Amino acid sequence: PVPPPRSPALSRRTLIIGGAGGAAAIGLAGAWQAGLFGSPASAATSMVVMPFANETGDPDKKFFSDGLARELRTVLSRNPRLKVAAPTSSTAIAGEDDFAIGRKLGVGSILRGSVQRDNARLRVTAELVEIEGGLVRWAETYDRALEDVFSLQTEIAETVALSLVAEVASAAEAKRAAAAQGEIGGTQSVAAYEAFLRGLALYDVSAGEETDRAALAQFEQAVAEDPAYAAAHAWRSTMLAALANAVASDQAQSRQLFDAAVVAAERAIALEKRLARGHLALGFALANGRLDRAGATPHYRAAEELAAGDADVLRAAASFHAYGADIARAQRMIDKVLELDPLNARAFRSASFVALFARDYPAVVRRMERGLALNPSLASAQFGIAVARLMQGDAAGALKAAEAEAGEVFALTAGAAARFKLGDAAGADAAFARLRGDYPDSHYQQAEVEAQRGNIQAAMALLDTAYAARDPGLLWLRNDPLLDPLRGEARFKDLLSRLGS
C-alpha cells in the first residue's frame, strides 16, 4: 500500500548536517525523555553542521553551497569513529541563529561555513564553535581554483574528523580514521559536479513528476560530462525508478523505466563497487520493478555495510528487510536510524511500518504520532495508525484515522475495512466502490479490503492480478497484517514462494 521509500557501538560524537528532512524542533528536555539524543552528557559532546551560506551574490548558486555541505556529510558518514546524523530542517527553526538551533537540537558545538565563487575561483570558510561560551575551536579560510573543490572537500572532512576523533582515540588511530573516509564514486569534472549538485537540489524539492524529471535531466548531464561518474549513474537510476513508480498505471512504460534504472545502477557499481548509493539503487529497482527480492537482498546488505553511518541508506535498507523474514534485523537498523535522524518525520514513519510488520501495534501508533508531531502533513501516517487500530480491535479508532489520511487510496482502503468491521455494510461498499472506480490499478489494496471482508477467493484473484502487473505493493505480502485471513490458503503460500518471500 505504501510505496517503498524514495549494530556496533558508536563513538560519543554526533554530527548533524542541516538540510532537507521534514523535521520540527521539539523541546530539549522532551527529546532527552524520548531517548532521541541519549543522555544529556552525550548531547553535550555532539555537533550540528549547518548548511554552508551562499555568498556568491547569486541566489541560483545556492545549490552549490548546499551541495558542498551535503557531500561533506556523505564523506563524514563513512568514518566509523563518527556518528553522523541525517540532515534536518524545519520551519520551526527557520530564521533562528545557529546557536539557538544548536540548543534546540541539544548539541554542544556547531560547524558552519560559507562559499564564495566565480567561474574560476572558490573561497570557503569554515569554523567549529562551541555553543556554550562561543569558543572557536577551529577556523580556516580556503582560497582555491574551482577545480580544486574536490580535494578541498576531502581536506575539510579530514580536518573535522581528526578534530573529533582525537578526543576519543589515539593520535594514530584518529589519523587512520580520518584518512579512511575518502571520496567514493566521484568526479574531477566541475561541470559534471555542478550538474550533479543541481540534480540533488531538485531531488530534495520532491514536488512531483516535474521536479523528478528535472533532476533526472541534471544527472544525465553529469553522466554526459563524465561517463565514469559512478555517483551520477546511481542517482540517475534512483530518478528513473521514481518516475517508474509515478507512471505505474502504464505498465509498459513503468517496466521500461525500471529496466533503465537497473542498467544505470549496474553501471554505477561496475565503476565503483564500494558505492553504497549504487547498491541501494540497484536493490530498489530489482525489488520494485521486478519483484526480485532474492536479487535485491545482497545489494541492500552491501549498501548497509558500506554506509553504516548514513541514516538515509539505513532507513531504506531497514524498510526492505522488514518485508522479509528477518524483522529483528530491520528493527535493529531502524533503531539506529532514529538515533542518527531524531527529528525526521519520515524516519519515524519508516520505523512505524517496521513495527507494523513486527505486529507491535502500540509502537506503530506511538511512532506515527511522533512523525505527525514533527510534520502534520506526513503522508501515509494516518493509514499506518488505522491499520494498527484495526488490528487492535478498535474499528472506530481505525475509521477516525482513515478519515484523517490525506492519501485517498489509503484512506479508502482503511476506511472500507474499518466500516465493514463496524457493521456499516453500505458505507464499506461505497468506499470499496470508490477505490475500484477511482483507482482501478490498486489491485493490492483491493485485495487487502477483500481479505478483511472475508472474501478469500476474490482477494486471491486480485493478488494474482497484482503479481501479473508486478505491483510493488506485493513486497508487503509476507508481513502485511491486513492479509492475515489468507495465510492458510495454498494459493497464498504459492504466491509467497514465487516472490521468494
N, C-alpha and C positions, 0 to 999 in steps of 0.2 A: 504493500500500500504506500509506503513512503520510499521514494527513490533513494538508493544508497547515496551517501554524501559525496556532493562535489567536494618486579624486577630488582636489578641490583640497587643497593643503597646509593643515593646521590650525595654530592658534596653539599656543604652548607650554603653555597652561593646560589642565588636565584637571579636570573637575568630576564627581564620582561621588556619586549620590544613593542613600542606603540605601533598602531596600525589598525587595519580592519578587523572586526571581530564581533560586533553586536553585543557589547557589554555595557553595563551601567555601574556606577560607583555604589558601593554599599558601605555601611559604617565599618570602621576598622575593628571595633570590638565584635561586631556581628560576624565579620569574616573570620576572626580567630575562633569564635564559638562554633562556627560552622566547619571548622577544620580546613579552611581554604588555604591558609598560609602556614599551618603548623603552629608552633609556639611563638609568642611574641619575640623570644630571643632569636629564632631563625628569621623572622621578619626583619629584625634589626640589621641582619647581615645580608639582606637581599638588595637587588638593584632594579631600577626601571631605566630602560634605554628609550629615549624619546625619538620620534621621527626627526630626522635632520631638517633644519629650516632651509627653505629655498630662498636664497639671497641673490638670485640671478637678475631680479628685476622683471622677470618674465614668468607670469603665472603658469604658462604652458610647460615650463621646465620643472614643475613640482614633481612630476613623475620620476625625475632623476634623483632628487634628494630623498624622496620616499623610498625609491627602489634601492638606493645605496644602503639605507638603514635595514631594509628587508633582507638584502643579500648578506649583510653583516650578521644578521640574526641566523640565517641559514648556516653560515660558516661556523659561528659560535656554537650552534646546537650540536655540531658534530664532536665537540670537545667533551670527552667522557667525564672530565672533572668539573664541568659547569652544568648547572641546572637552568636551562633556558626556557622560559615560559613563552607562550604564543602571543602574537600581537593582540592588543586590546584597545578598543576605542569606545567612546560613549558621549552622547550629547550631554550627559550629566556632568562630565568633567571638561567639556569643551569651553575654551576661554579662560580656564584657570591656569595659574602659573605652574611651572614644573614641580615646585616643591609641594604645592597643595595637592597636585595629582599624585606625587610620590607618597604623601601622607595618607591619602585615601586608599591607595593600593597597599599600604602597610609595608613599604620598603625603606631601606636605610640610606640608599645612595641613588643618584641618577647619572646616566651617561647621556650627554646631549651634544649636538653639533650643528654645523651649518655648512652650506655648499654655495660657492660662487663659481661660475664657469662662463667661458665664451666658447668659440669654436675650436680653440687650440689649447687653452689653459684651464686649470682646475685649482681652486683653493678650498680645502676642507679644514675646518676647525673642530676640535673635539675636546671635551673635558669631563672628568669624573668628579662628582661633587657629593659630599655627604649632606643629607637633608638637614639634620640637626646640627646647627653651627655653621653650615655653609662652607666647610673646609674643602678647598680644591685639592684633591688627591693627585690628580694628573691632568695636564692640559698640553695640547700641541696644535700647531698650525702647519699644514702641508701645502706647499705650492708645487704643482706637478704639471707636466704635459697631460693633456686629456687622455692620451692612450696609456698613461701610467695608472689609470683608475683601478686597474685590476690588481696590480702589485700593492697599491695603496690600500685597497680594501683588505687584503690579506695582512698587511702590516698593522693596520688599526686593530683587526681582530686578534692578532697575536699579542699585541701590546696589552689590550684589555684582558685577554685570557691570562697572560703571565701575571698581571697585577692581581687578579682574583685568585688564581690557583696557588700563588706563592704563599697565601695565608693559610692554606690547608694542606700543603705538600712541601717537600724539599725543593730546593732551587733546581736541582737536576730534573726532578720529576715534573716540576712546573714548566720548564723549558720544553721537555718532550711533549707534554700535553698540549701546549700552545702551538708547537710546530706541527703537530699531527693533524690539525683540523683542515688546513689547506682547501683550496677551491677544487671542486669536482664537477666535471662536465661543462666547464665554462668556455669562454671565447677570448680572443685577443683583438677582436674587431669592435671598435667603438660603435660603428653603425649597427652591427648586429646586437650589441649590448643595449643600445638605446631602444631599438625596436622591441627587444625582449622586455625591458622595463615598462614600455608603453603597454605591452600586452598584459603584464601583471596588473598594472593600474586599471585597465579595463575589466580584467577578471574580477578584481576586488569590487568594482561597481556592481556587478552581477544584477543588472537591471532587466535581464531577459535575453531573448534570442538576438536582438540587435547588438547589444554590447558583447555578447559571446562571439558573434561573427566578426565584430571589430577586433576583439582580442585575438581570434584565430588569424586574422589578416596580419597582425603585427608579429605573431610567432612565425608565420610563414615568411614574412620579410626578414626576420632574424635568420632563419634557415637559408634563405636565398643569399644573404650576405656572408654567411659562414655555414656551409653544409655540414661541418664537423661539430657544430654547437649542440652537444647532446641535450643540455637542459632545455633548449628551444624545441627540439624534437619532442621531448617529453611533455612539455606544456601544449604543444600543438596537438598531441594525442589527447590530452585532457579536454581541450576545447572541442575536438571532433566528437568525443564521447558525449560531452554536454549537449551538443547540437543533435546527436543521435537520439538522446532522451527527449529532446524538445519536439522532435518530429516523429515520435513513436507511433502515431496513428498511420503514418505512411511506412509500412513495413519494409518495402524495398529500399527506400531512401535511408531509413534508420540502419538497416544492415550494411548498406554501402558505407555509411559514415563510421559505424563501428569497425568494419574491416579496415578502413583507412586509419582509424585510431590504433588498431593492433599493429599495423605496419610501422606507423610513426614511433610507437613505443619500442618496438623491436629494434628500430634503427637507433634510438637513444641508448638502449642497453648495449648494442653492438659497439657503439662509440665509447661508452663508459659504463662498465658493468657495476661500478660502485655507486651509480646514481640512484638514490632511493626514489626520486620522483619518477624515473623511468620505469622502475619495477612497479610502483604504485599505479601508474597509468596503464601498464600492460595488464596488471591484475584486474583493474576496474573494467577495461574493455573486454577481457575474456569472460569475466563473470556476468556482466550486464548485457553484453552484446551477443554472447554465445551460450550463456548459462553453463560455462565450463568452469565449475568450481575447482575441479582437480587441477586444471591447468593454471588457474589463478592463484591457488594456495601458495606455491613456492615463491611467487613474486611478492605477495603480501608479506610473507615471512622475511624475504630479503629486504624489503623496504623497512620493516620493523627493526631488523638488525643493523642496517646501515644508517638509520636516523633515529636511534633510540632516545634522543633528547628532543625530537621535533613533535610537538603536540598535534599538528595538523596531520602528519603521516600516521602517528599512532592512533588518532581518532578514526581515520579511515580503515586502518588495519583491524582495530577492535570491532568496528561495525561488521566487517566482513567475517571475522572469526565468530561473531555472535550468531551468524546464520547457520553455523555448523555444530559439530558435537562438542567442541572444546569451549564451552561457555566460561569455564573458570579462567582460561587464558584471556578471553575478551574482557572479563571483569577486572583482572589484574591490570590490563593495559588501559582500560578506561579510567580506573582509579588514578593511574599515573597522569593521564590527560587532564583530569580535574585538578591535580596538583600543579601541573605546568600551566594550565589555562583557566584560572579560577574565576574569571569574570566574563567568560564567553558563554553566551546563552546556547549557542549551537553545541558546545561541549556537553552541557547538561542535557540537551535533547538526545544526543547520541548515547549518553550514559543511561538515560531513561529507557531507550529502546533495548539496550543491552540488558537492563533489569527486566524488561518485559519478556524477553526471550528466556530469561532465567526464572521466570514466574515469581519474581519478587515484586508484587504489585504495590505494596506501600512505598518501595523505593522508586517505582515508576512515577507515582503521584508526587512524591517529595522532590524528585529531581526536575520534573516538568514544571512544577510550581516555582522552583528556583530559576529555571530558564525563563519563565514568563515574567518573573520579577525583574530580571535583567533586560528582557526585551518583550514587552507585552504583545507584539505582533508576530511572535515566533511561530512559524508555520508548522503544522502537524502536532504541536504540543497538546492542544486540547483533544486531538484524536487519541494520542497516547494515554491521556488521563481517562478518556471514555472507555477504551478497551480495558484498562486496569480496573475501573469501577465495575464494568460488566462482568469481568472475571471474579470480582469480589462479591457478586450477587447484588450489587447496587445499581439496578437498571435506571432508576430515577436520576442518580448522580451521573450515570453514563450519558443519559439523554441531555442533561444540562450541559455537560462538557461538549457533546456533539454539536449542540446548537451554538456554542461559542467558537467552534472551529471555523476559521476563515476559508480553508481549502474545501471547496464544495464537494468534491468527490469523496473526501474523507468524512466530511460532515454527514453526507447522505449514507455512507456505509455504516458508520457507527450509529447514526440515528435510526436507520431501518432495523438494525439488530436490537437496539435498546427498546424501541416501540413494540417490537414483537414480544420481547420478554415482559413488557408491562401489560401485555394483553390488548394493545391498541392495534388490532389487525388492519383496520382501514389506514391508519397513519403509517404503519410499516409498509403496506402495499404501495402507498403513494410515494414514499421515499425511495423504495426499490424501483418503482416505475421511472422515477426521475433519473435515478442512477443509470438505468439501462438506456433510457432515451437520450439523455444529455451526454453520457459518456459510454458510447457503445463498445469501446475497446477496453473497458475496465473489467475484463473477464475475471481477473484475480479477485478484485474487490467484490464482484457479484458472487463469486464462489464463497467468500467469507460470509456474506449475508445468508446465502442458501444453507451453508453449514450451520449457522446459528438458528435458522428456522427449522432445521431437521430434515431438509430436502437433500439427502445424501447423494443420490444419483445425479440430480441436477447440478450439485456442487462439483462432483467429479467431472461431469461433462464440460463445465466451464474451465476447470483446471486443465483438462486436455486441450481445450482451445487455446488457453494461455500458453501452454507449452509449445504448441504448433507455431504460435506467434513470437516465441522467445521473449515472453513478457518478463522483465527483470523482477517483477513482484514475486515471482516464484522462488527467489532467493530466500524469502521468508518461510518457505513451505515447512521445513523441518521443525521450526520452533514457534510458529505462529499459533497463539492460543485460540484464536478465532476458528481455527481449523481442527481443533481437538475432536469434534464429533466424527471426523473422517478417519482417524488414525487406525481404526481396526479394519478398514477396508483394504482388500488385496490390491485394488487399483491404485489406492493412495500409496501403498508400500512400493508398488512397481514404479510409480512416478518418482518417488524419492530415490529409488535405485537408478533410474535413468538420469536424474540430476546429479548423481554422485554424492548425495547428502547422507 
